[in-house]
Amino acid sequence: MPESILARIDDVMYFPILIIVMTLAGLYFTLLTRGVQIRLFRESCRLVAEPTEESGKVSSFQALMVSTASRVGTGNIIGVTTARRRRDQRAEGLREAEKGGEESGLQRGGYRS
């Protein structure tokens, strides 16, 4: 029972609501900062490309790449895990439907309750 409730909340939150909220937040912060990500794009590129003053120190580019890798890597792991979980739940719903159960997994959106 709790899994089906959470699955339905997940379905509603991740597609319509999350996309709308993220878009509105992006527009709000762009307007609030007067488009800092556009205005200072050249400056940010210059700072990232700037060489380090001392040898053996971490450059701005190296710091950016480590930060990006840690964020993208974590997102990839979470994305793959979520996709595999949904695939397994839908496959189980198909198996239930083939058995001809009264309320198959497909009728409930492919999720187990």
C-alpha positions, -999 to +999 in steps of 0.1 A: +000+000+000+026+026+009+047+018-022+017+025-045+010+058-028+047+068-031+048+056-067+018+079-075+033+108-057+066+101-076+047+101-110+031+134-103+061+152-087+087+142-113+069+152-145+045+181-143+052+197-110+090+194-109+095+207-144+072+237-138+089+245-105+124+242-119+115+264-149+099+291-127+129+290-102+153+294-131+134+324-145+130+339-111+168+337-102+177+349-137+156+380-133+167+385-097+204+385-106+198+403-139+211+374-160+245+370-143+250+337-161+248+355-194+264+389-185+295+374-169+300+344-192+331+358-208+346+366-174+339+331-162+356+315-192+386+338-187+389+328-151+387+291-158+413+293-186+437+314-164+469+294-155+478+289-119+504+313-104+523+286-085+532+252-098+517+223-079+485+242-071+451+232-084+440+254-113+405+268-117+399+244-146+409+214-125+386+224-097+358+229-121+363+195-137+364+177-103+333+195-092+315+187-124+325+151-124+313+146-088+279+161-096+274+144-130+287+110-116+263+111-087+234+121-110+242+092-134+242+067-106+209+079-093+194+081-128+204+046-137+192+032-104+158+049-108+155+037-144+163+001-135+139+001-106+111+014-128+119-011-155+118-039-130+085-027-116+069-025-151+083-059-160+066-073-129+034-056-139+036-073-173+041-107-157+011-101-135-010-091-165+000-122-184-012-143-154-046-127-158-049-113-123-081-094-115-061-062-110-030-064-130+001-043-125-005-026-159-039-013-147-021+003-117+005+020-139+030-009-137+038-005-100+035-031-073+014-023-043 
